[in-house]
Amino acid sequence: MWLCRPGAADDPCEASTASTTISSTNALTVVPAGPPTSTRKPVDCFYVYPTVSTQPGPNADLTIEPAERFVAQAQASRFSTVCDVWAPMYRQVTLSSLGSGPATAKIAYDSLHAAWEDYLQHENGGRPIVFLGHSQGSAILIDLLQQDIDNDAALRAKVVSAVILGGNVEVPIGKDVGATFQHIPACRSTTQTTCVIAYSTFPGQPPADAVFGIPGQGVSLLSGQAQHAGVAVLCTNPADLSDSSATAPLTPYFWIAGRPSRQLLSTDWVAFPSLYTAECHDSGGASWLQVNDIGNDSDIRPRLQLTNGAAWGYHAADVNIALGDLVDDVTAQVGSYLAAH
């Protein structure tokens, strides 16, 4: 069962990219969608969505509901400008059952893994792949990459990059590879391929009970990673992969279809330039992408909120706060990969 697949009718991953830019003075500028592209592109994106299911059981069934469509539009659809997006439905751990234990996590993983095997055997056709995931989706992709791809040179060579956000990818302190993955390092430039872009967003130092950014906590347990001594959670700055500790402006896009604010605008996307910057920090056993609000007192644009408390940081916005940067990164990596192959 596919949430998104090339050529499908009413595919949520093929939403229009037209957006409204809102400046600090509340000026509106509509940026139209680019020209239509061919149905099939030379690269696939394999997207695993985060925890969104409100079904009552411990594991969701494969029914496509509004929550899955919304998150695919909000997180994955802008990548369709550079790749064909494939997004399988899977039996994820539901919102009401997070933290329920390894049995439900295994059901979720086995379901996604079956979809991956089907895609690889019947749909991929030899095309290179970008992996996209967030939260529970990232945790499952970590397992998939560890078990099926990291130690398989032929499959690993097909990986353009893996964008694994809010998933606690671990690396030895001071290094780019060697804990979660043995052969897939951190992305340190937009021309580097077969590498990982990973981070979790916070407004400042994560608390000691943070769900993200600290090895062995939170989503690390969902992915099955063991807690390791001498490791850190990887942080790569999507706005400046070459120097993740440097402060760089973010390019956020938020999907507002179906929300009250959409009635005031002509597009389903809204962008807030010159409102946030970010840089990676490493302190007190935590590593995180610190998001800085640089708007002035007269700037009335909506701001990020700690919707689930300090331990979760800006987790819900991990993707959208830097979506423009992530699409640019992947676009450059795809170009580099195709040029080399």
Phi, psi and omega in degrees: 000120184253127171287316176229136172202146182302135177086354181287145177290140177054046182286118181295341179273006176244028179295152178299143178266002178304137185220160173248119176271129178246120184275177180293341178262011178073018175283138183253133175227122179273127177253109184291160175293153177290174179295153179301146178249169179296155183299317182252133178251164183285353182230142174256150166248130179251107190253131177241114188283159182281185180290113180224347188288129176258014178298154188284337184280175180290329178234137179291155169272192186260021178285128177281117182244169182305326182297318180292319179297316182298313185290329176294318176298315186289326186254322192254336192293329180290340176287346181293350174288342184239342183211161169278121185267123173249126180224105179282145164290145178213163187275066184296158171292127185286166180303322182284350185240012177302136182080013184280353174122174186293335183295314179291324178296323179293321178299316179298314181295313182300322179295313180293321181296322178297320178294319178299314180298318179297315178300313184296320184280327190241344189237332189291317177063025177088002182286148173294161191228137165253127176266134179233129178205157176215138173058237178303324176299320177293319179301318180289321177296325175303312178298316182298314180295320178298312190276327188250338193236318188305321182259010179249103187299323182292315178291321181299326180292343178275349186278116173287307174192168177232116178261101189239094189256143180060038184232359176059056169293130184252143177225153172302143182305127179084003181234170184253355182200153173133353178247280177299313179240144179266338187228358181245103187273176173295146174281122180243012171196163179281354175261351178283140179233175186052054185213175188241131167257122185210142175188166167227139187263138175217156175278349181185196181308121177295145177291167183298335180261022183302139179285336184230158175087352180239126184303139174080004181247162171056237186294342174301324180288324178296322182284348181089003178294138174278150177286128182247145171280149175074023179239163175228159174280132184291137172229120172240133183277113184295339179276348178198082183296333185285339179212084188293341179275351179280142178284128183222147179289140179265154177242088183275147170227134178236135179273122186240010179303133179086354179263155183305323182296337180297332181295340182266352186235165181259001181233161178273350179248144172230141180236143181237087180286156175056037178244331183225145167237170180205153171206155179279141176234154178219109184201143174060032179084002181243152173228133185204161171268109181277122179261123183251127175277116182250011177290149179271179186296334181272356181280114186261009179294147181296147184248159174299147179233152173278079190294333181242017179097170186298328183293339180261348181058219178263033189310317184299337183256009183312315184283307191288334180294340180226027187298320178298319179293318181296317178296319177298317179300311182295321178301315179294319180295320177299315178300318179295317181297312183295324178296328182275347184240000000 
